C-alpha cells in the first residue's frame, strides 16, 4: 500500500505543479481555448487573481488546486470564483471531492463558485461531472452538484489541429499528450520535447511567453541524465541552424539540471583533492573525509542558493538562506531534488522524515 501511495504522489507532483503554474500565467488563453463562452463574459481589463494557497484545509495543506477571482461583464461588476482541479487518474470519490471543495471555497470566500475539472488521465470512459445523493428511504434525488470538465484524451486524435491552433494554450495540451504517449520511453520523450521547444521559437512568441511555456514543457517532460545531455546538444544545433531569436531558457531547465549535476561532480572532485591534501598534512583519514564532505556540501549549497533565487525570486527570505547555510549534505541533496517539482518555495524544504 505504501508503494502504491508513493507512486500516486509522484504522479501528482509530476502533473499538478506544472499545470498550476501554467494556468496562473495563461488563464485567459486557457479559458478562451477550453471555455470560450465563459471567456466572453469576463472583464479581462479588470484582470484576475489566482488564490492558490489561500484556501488551507484542516491539516494545513491546500484544499484544492486552483481558484481564480474574476469580474463579469454584466454592468454590475459581479465578482465570482472559478475553481479548477487537475486530475491525473481515475478516482472513485472524485465527484464528491469536487463538491466538498466547492462548498469549502464558498464558505471561506462568501462568493459564488463555479467548479471545473481538467482530466488528464488515460481512461477514455471516465468522465465524472456530477455528485448525487438519494434519499435512503424514498430513493428520490435530493442533492445534486454539477461541475464542468475538460478531457485531454478528446484531443488525442486532434494533434495536427492543435499544432495549427493560434491559441498558445494548445501547446500545453500537446505537451501533456506527449507525456501520455511517450510514458517512460526516453527516446520518444526527447523527440517530442525537442519538437515542442522548437514550436515555441517558430511561432514568433514574446520572450516572456516563451520562457513560461518552456518552463512548463521542461518541468513536465523530464529526461534522464543521458537523454538530457543529448537533448541539449541537439536543441542547440537546431537553434543555431534555424537562427532562433530569444533562445535563452530562464527556468531551472534541463540544461541547468545537467549543469547542477556537473557542478556537484566538480565540487566533489575538489573536495576529494582538498581532503587528500588535508589528510596528508594531518596524517589522518578524518581530514580526507572532512574535505570530501565539505566540497560536496559547498557544491550543493551554491547550487540550491542559485536555483532557488531564479525559481522563486520574490519568495526567498533570510530564513531560507540560513537554513541552506546550516543544512547537512543529505538535506541539501533532498532539497535540490524537491526543487524540480516544487510548486512553492516551502515545498523545497520538505524532508522525508518530517
CORVENDA-V628918 format. One line per field, one symbol per residue. phi: phi as a letter, one per 30 degrees, with the letter a starting at -180 (. if undefined). burial: b if it has 9 or more other C-alpha atoms within 8 Angstrom, else e. A space follows every 10 residues. Layout:
# CORVENDA-V628918
phi=???
burial=???
This chain:
# CORVENDA-V628918
phi=.ddddddddd ddddcdeddd dddddbdded dddcbedded ccddddibbd ceicbdcddi cddadbbccb cdcbichdcb ccccbcbcad becddddedd deddddddch bdbccbcccc dccdddbdba bbbcddccid dbbbbcbdbb cdddcdcced dddcdddddd dddddddddd ddhcdddded dddddddded ccciddedde ddddeddddd cdbdeddddd eedddddddd dchdchdaec dddedddddd dddddddddd dddddddddd dcibdedddd dddddddddd ddddeddddd dbeccdcddd dddddcdddd dddddddded cdcbddddcc cedd
burial=eeeeeeeeee bbbbbbbbbb bbbeebbebb bbbebbebbe bbbeeeebeb bbeebbeeee ebebbbbbbb bbbeeeebbb bbbbbbbbbe eeeebeebbe bbeebbeeee eebbbbbbbb beeeeeeebb bbebbeeeee beebeebebb bbbebeeebe ebbeeeeebb bbbbbbbbbe ebeeebeebb ebbbebbbeb beeebeeeeb bbbbbbbbbb bebeeebbbe bbeebeeebe eeebeeeeee bbbbbebbeb eebbebbbbb bbbbbbbbbe eeeeeebbbb bbbbbbbbbb bebbbebbbb ebeeebeeee beebeeeebe bbbbbbebbe bbbebebbeb eeee
